[in-house]
Amino acid sequence: MDQALFGGEKTGELVPTIEDMLAFVPNDLPPKLDLNCLIQEFGEASAALGGLKEISSTITNPYMVIRPLQRNEALRSSAMEGTFSTADNLAIVEAYDSPTATEADREVLNYIRAIDFAEEQIRELPISHRVIRGMHAVLLRNAGKTRGSNKRPGEYKIHQNWIGALKIKNARFIPPPPKEASDCLDKLESFINRGETTYPALIEAGLTHYQFETIHPFGDGNGRVGRMLITLQLMTSGLLDKPILYVSPFIEIHKDEYIDSMFEVSTSGNWERWLRFFLRAVTESCKQTSATIVRLNDLQSDFRARIQNNTKSVSALTISDHLFERPVISISEAAKVSVTSYQSAKKNIEQLVRLGILREIIGFENPKLFWAKDVIDVSDGVQR
């Protein structure tokens, strides 16, 4: 890490660490900011969040859109950290943990499970060490040795980590050592839960994300946990009612700008650049999410119209609606969902196949699996 870059604005301090290197410890939040230069970006992001919150309030079953959005978030956020799956593989492993599933597929699925865990936790608890460690434990549960399982799932780091190189001497950035990181996290927890805000909640979510990523408290998974925290903080502050906004698809496209703008906060105190990026990420993610919700609603209406024009089966409609939460299904699962017999569910599945809503997945015999590929493609951003 080039310590000369950190000699301008005092945004933190450099402390000794391993191999005669220096690590960066950020100052406590909040910094002193002049938000006048961000009025336009803040207004656009706030309006976009308000519009998304309004749209989400009209959805009868929010998980019909939340689940597809979470799949896309899990794929994009994991890809930024070098864990790659596909929308098809993720949908299959979510429904059926087949022998063909890879370690990467299971780890991306863990991302969705970690979001579920966190959402449940914040109903009773504030954003805290317990919640953050729990998210991390779920995220890296049963991960392969190449990633995760040897990185103390659910526990903070006990060794110095670094970013941007294989060797610490070549690192672009060295976050706080374990002891200093623990102290920083205590102060970050206090900042999040102090009961009053210095700046608008949306701005403070951006400050928190920078601080968490700069502390880098885990041996692995910091980026993914940090991006989950954005959604959680927007929910606990009341800006969102449901876990419906995820920024990783936008950030993945602009990854270099994302990293560089946070790095510039540490080196020169340029909060304006980072917050401008963060607010743009929120605005564009809200727009993309709203468009995805419209596409999912249109697709649901299309499925329902096909069914109602060809059959009087209420069970077929129930199964069709369930496909937006779980786009891969077996006959046995369809029977449970529709509360019918296996034979009735089999007939309904066959009908949905004839109507082009479902297709059999080749290679799965026990059980046979079927998928609503259109739902998977919408969640993956595929345009038709």
C-alpha positions in Angstrom: 0.0 0.0 0.0 1.4 3.3 -1.0 1.3 5.2 2.3 2.2 8.5 0.5 -1.3 8.5 -0.9 -2.7 8.9 2.6 -0.9 12.0 3.5 -3.5 14.6 2.5 -6.8 14.9 4.3 -6.7 13.1 7.6 -9.5 10.6 7.1 -7.9 8.0 9.4 -4.5 6.9 10.7 -1.8 4.4 9.5 -0.8 1.8 12.1 1.9 -0.9 12.0 1.0 -4.3 10.9 2.7 -7.5 9.7 5.8 -7.6 7.4 6.7 -4.0 8.4 3.7 -2.7 6.5 1.1 0.0 7.6 -2.6 -0.5 7.7 -5.3 2.1 7.4 -7.8 2.7 10.3 -10.6 5.0 9.3 -11.9 7.8 11.5 -15.1 7.3 13.4 -18.4 8.2 11.7 -19.9 10.7 11.0 -17.5 12.9 9.0 -18.1 16.6 8.5 -20.0 16.9 5.2 -21.4 19.7 3.0 -24.4 18.1 1.3 -25.2 21.1 -0.9 -23.2 19.6 -3.8 -25.4 16.5 -3.6 -28.8 18.0 -3.6 -29.7 16.8 -7.1 -28.4 13.3 -6.6 -30.0 13.0 -3.2 -33.4 14.2 -4.5 -33.4 11.8 -7.4 -32.4 8.8 -5.1 -35.0 9.8 -2.5 -37.7 10.1 -5.1 -36.7 6.7 -6.7 -36.8 5.0 -3.3 -40.2 6.5 -2.5 -41.6 5.3 -5.9 -40.2 1.8 -5.3 -41.7 1.7 -1.8 -45.1 2.7 -3.2 -44.9 0.0 -5.9 -43.9 -2.7 -3.4 -46.9 -1.8 -1.2 -49.3 -2.8 -4.0 -47.9 -6.3 -4.4 -50.2 -9.0 -2.9 -47.4 -11.5 -2.4 -44.2 -9.5 -2.3 -42.0 -12.6 -2.5 -43.2 -13.2 -6.0 -40.9 -10.3 -6.9 -38.5 -10.4 -4.0 -37.2 -13.9 -4.8 -36.3 -13.1 -8.4 -34.6 -9.9 -7.3 -32.7 -11.7 -4.6 -31.4 -14.3 -7.2 -30.1 -11.6 -9.4 -28.5 -9.8 -6.4 -26.9 -13.1 -5.2 -25.4 -13.8 -8.7 -24.0 -10.3 -9.2 -22.7 -9.7 -5.7 -21.0 -13.2 -5.6 -19.5 -12.7 -9.1 -17.7 -9.5 -7.9 -16.0 -11.7 -5.3 -15.0 -14.4 -7.8 -17.9 -16.9 -7.1 -19.7 -17.6 -10.3 -23.0 -19.4 -10.9 -25.8 -18.9 -13.4 -29.5 -18.1 -13.0 -30.4 -21.5 -14.3 -28.1 -23.4 -11.9 -29.2 -21.2 -9.0 -32.9 -21.9 -9.6 -32.2 -25.6 -9.8 -30.1 -25.9 -6.6 -32.6 -23.8 -4.7 -35.3 -26.4 -5.5 -33.2 -29.5 -5.5 -29.6 -29.9 -4.2 -28.6 -32.2 -7.1 -25.2 -34.0 -7.4 -24.5 -31.7 -10.4 -24.5 -28.6 -8.2 -21.1 -27.0 -7.8 -19.6 -25.4 -4.7 -20.2 -22.0 -6.3 -23.9 -22.8 -6.9 -24.3 -23.6 -3.2 -22.4 -20.6 -2.1 -24.5 -18.2 -4.2 -27.6 -19.9 -2.8 -26.2 -19.2 0.7 -26.3 -15.5 -0.2 -30.1 -15.7 -0.5 -30.3 -17.6 2.7 -28.2 -15.0 4.4 -30.5 -12.2 3.3 -33.5 -14.2 4.6 -31.7 -14.7 7.9 -30.9 -11.0 8.2 -34.5 -9.9 7.4 -35.8 -12.2 10.1 -33.2 -11.0 12.6 -34.0 -7.3 12.2 -37.6 -7.8 13.1 -36.4 -8.3 16.7 -32.9 -7.0 16.8 -31.0 -3.9 15.7 -28.2 -4.1 13.1 -25.5 -5.5 15.4 -22.5 -7.7 15.8 -24.9 -10.6 16.3 -26.8 -10.0 13.0 -23.6 -9.3 11.0 -21.8 -12.4 12.2 -24.9 -14.5 11.7 -25.2 -13.3 8.1 -21.6 -14.2 7.5 -22.0 -17.6 9.0 -24.9 -18.4 6.7 -23.1 -17.0 3.7 -20.1 -19.2 4.1 -21.8 -22.3 5.6 -20.4 -25.5 4.0 -18.4 -23.5 1.5 -15.5 -25.3 -0.2 -12.0 -25.0 1.0 -11.1 -22.7 -1.9 -13.5 -20.2 -0.5 -15.1 -19.7 2.9 -14.9 -22.7 5.0 -11.4 -21.9 6.1 -12.3 -18.2 6.6 -14.0 -18.6 10.0 -17.7 -18.3 9.0 -19.5 -16.1 11.5 -16.3 -15.0 13.2 -14.2 -11.8 12.7 -10.7 -12.0 11.3 -7.8 -13.0 13.5 -5.2 -12.3 10.9 -4.3 -9.2 8.9 -6.0 -9.2 5.5 -5.4 -7.0 2.4 -6.9 -6.1 -0.9 -5.6 -6.0 -4.5 -2.7 -8.4 -4.5 -1.6 -11.9 -3.5 1.2 -10.5 -1.2 0.7 -7.8 1.3 3.7 -5.8 0.1 1.9 -5.4 -3.3 -1.5 -4.6 -1.8 -3.4 -1.6 -2.9 -5.1 -1.3 0.4 -4.5 -2.8 3.9 -7.5 -2.5 6.2 -7.3 -2.3 10.0 -5.5 -5.2 11.9 -7.8 -7.5 13.9 -7.8 -5.5 17.2 -8.3 -2.1 15.5 -11.0 -3.7 13.3 -12.9 -4.9 16.4 -12.7 -1.4 17.9 -13.9 0.1 14.7 -16.9 -2.3 14.5 -17.9 -1.5 18.0 -18.0 2.2 17.0 -19.8 1.5 13.7 -22.5 -0.5 15.6 -23.0 2.5 18.0 -23.2 4.9 15.0 -25.9 2.8 13.3 -28.0 2.4 16.4 -27.4 5.8 18.2 -31.1 6.8 17.9 -30.5 10.1 16.1 -29.1 10.9 12.7 -26.6 13.6 11.7 -27.5 13.3 8.0 -30.5 11.9 6.2 -30.8 8.1 6.6 -30.0 7.5 2.9 -26.7 9.3 3.3 -25.9 7.5 6.5 -26.4 4.1 4.6 -23.7 5.3 2.2 -21.4 6.2 5.1 -22.0 2.9 6.8 -21.2 0.9 3.6 -17.9 2.7 3.1 -16.9 2.2 6.8 -17.7 -1.5 6.8 -15.8 -2.2 3.5 -12.9 -0.2 4.8 -12.8 -2.1 8.1 -13.0 -5.4 6.2 -13.7 -7.3 9.3 -13.9 -10.9 7.9 -11.4 -13.1 6.3 -13.7 -13.5 3.3 -17.2 -12.3 2.3 -16.8 -8.6 3.3 -18.2 -7.2 0.0 -21.3 -9.4 0.0 -22.1 -8.8 3.7 -21.5 -5.0 3.2 -23.9 -4.9 0.2 -26.6 -6.8 2.2 -26.2 -4.2 4.9 -27.3 -1.4 2.5 -30.7 -3.0 2.1 -31.0 -3.8 5.9 -30.2 -0.2 6.8 -32.7 1.2 4.4 -35.3 -1.1 5.9 -34.5 -0.3 9.6 -34.6 3.4 8.8 -38.1 3.1 7.2 -37.0 4.0 3.7 -38.1 0.5 2.6 -40.8 -1.8 4.0 -39.5 -4.9 2.3 -36.1 -6.3 1.2 -36.8 -5.2 -2.4 -33.8 -3.1 -3.4 -30.4 -4.5 -4.3 -27.5 -2.5 -5.7 -25.1 -5.2 -6.8 -26.3 -5.5 -10.4 -25.5 -1.8 -10.8 -22.2 -2.0 -8.9 -21.0 -5.0 -10.9 -21.2 -3.0 -14.1 -19.4 -0.1 -12.5 -17.1 -2.1 -10.2 -13.9 0.0 -10.8 -15.7 3.2 -10.1 -17.2 1.6 -6.9 -13.8 0.6 -5.6 -12.0 3.7 -6.7 -14.5 6.1 -5.1 -14.3 4.4 -1.7 -10.5 4.3 -1.9 -10.5 8.0 -2.6 -12.4 8.6 0.7 -9.6 6.9 2.5 -6.7 8.6 0.7 -8.1 12.2 0.3 -11.4 12.5 2.2 -13.4 12.8 -1.1 -16.7 11.8 0.4 -18.5 13.7 -2.4 -17.3 11.3 -5.1 -18.3 8.2 -3.1 -21.7 9.5 -2.1 -22.5 10.7 -5.6 -21.7 7.2 -6.8 -23.8 5.6 -4.0 -26.8 7.8 -4.7 -26.6 7.1 -8.4 -26.4 3.4 -7.6 -29.6 3.7 -5.5 -31.4 5.7 -8.1 -30.6 3.4 -11.0 -31.2 0.2 -9.0 -34.7 1.5 -8.0 -35.5 2.2 -11.6 -34.2 -1.3 -12.7 -36.1 -2.9 -9.8 -39.4 -1.1 -10.7 -39.0 -2.2 -14.4 -38.4 -5.8 -13.2 -41.5 -5.7 -11.1 -43.5 -4.5 -14.1 -42.1 -7.3 -16.2 -42.9 -9.9 -13.5 -46.4 -8.7 -13.1 -47.0 -8.7 -16.8 -45.6 -12.3 -17.0 -47.9 -13.4 -14.2 -50.9 -11.9 -16.0 -49.8 -13.7 -19.1 -49.5 -17.0 -17.4 -52.9 -16.6 -15.7 -54.6 -15.7 -19.0 -53.2 -18.8 -20.7 -54.4 -21.0 -17.9 -57.9 -19.4 -17.6 -58.4 -19.6 -21.4 -57.6 -23.3 -21.4 -58.6 -24.8 -18.1 -60.8 -24.2 -15.1 -58.2 -25.6 -12.7 -57.6 -23.3 -9.7 -54.7 -25.6 -8.7 -52.9 -24.8 -12.0 -53.2 -21.1 -11.2 -51.8 -21.7 -7.7 -48.8 -23.6 -9.1 -48.3 -20.9 -11.7 -48.2 -18.2 -9.1 -45.7 -20.2 -7.0 -43.3 -20.4 -9.9 -42.4 -16.7 -9.3 -41.1 -17.6 -5.9 -39.6 -21.0 -7.0 -39.3 -21.3 -10.8 -38.1 -24.9 -10.6 -40.7 -27.5 -9.4 -41.3 -31.2 -9.2 -44.6 -33.0 -9.3 -44.4 -33.7 -5.5 -43.7 -30.1 -4.8 -46.6 -29.0 -7.0 -48.9 -31.3 -5.0 -47.8 -29.7 -1.8 -48.2 -26.2 -3.2 -51.7 -26.8 -4.6 -52.8 -29.2 -1.7 -53.8 -31.8 -4.2 -52.9 -35.4 -4.9 -49.8 -36.5 -6.9 -51.9 -37.5 -9.8 -53.8 -34.2 -9.9 -50.5 -32.3 -9.6 -49.1 -34.4 -12.5 -52.0 -33.4 -14.7 -51.6 -29.7 -13.8 -47.9 -29.8 -14.6 -48.6 -31.5 -17.9 -51.1 -28.7 -18.7 -48.6 -26.0 -17.8 -46.1 -27.7 -20.1 -48.6 -27.7 -23.0 -49.3 -24.0 -22.4 -45.6 -23.2 -22.6 -45.4 -22.0 -19.0 -43.2 -25.0 -17.8 -40.6 -27.1 -19.6 -39.0 -30.3 -18.4 -35.4 -30.0 -17.4 -33.4 -32.6 -19.2 -31.2 -34.8 -17.1 -33.4 -35.1 -14.0 -35.4 -38.2 -13.5 -35.8 -38.9 -9.8 -37.5 -36.5 -9.3 -38.4 -35.0 -12.7 -37.9 -31.3 -12.6 -39.7 -28.6 -14.6 -38.9 -24.9 -14.8 -40.5 -21.6 -15.8 -37.6 -20.4 -17.8 -39.3 -17.1 -18.5 -39.3 -16.3 -14.8 -35.7 -17.1 -14.5 -34.8 -15.0 -17.5 -36.6 -11.9 -16.1 -34.7 -12.2 -12.8 -31.5 -12.5 -14.7 -32.3 -9.4 -16.7 -32.7 -11.2 -20.1 -34.8 -9.1 -22.4 -37.3 -10.8 -24.8 
